[in-house]
Amino acid sequence: MDLTLYLVVMVGVMLVVVLISVPSLFTKRCPQCGHKNPLEASRCRSCERDFPPEES
């Protein structure tokens, strides 16, 4: 019983960590105002600053 409870708690913790960190994989922050923007954005939606060109 203790092992099952431990596994359920650990899976829950891992799920919370994934749900918190995954959205940051699909957004980029504006260097000027810190607003989250989609990866394909070329300028910030909040302050309208242009993003620097991506390096290949």
Buried (B, 14 or more C-beta within 10 A) or exposed (E): EEEEEEEEEEEEEEEEEEEEEEEEEEEBEBEEEEBBBEEEBEEBEEEEEEBEEEEE
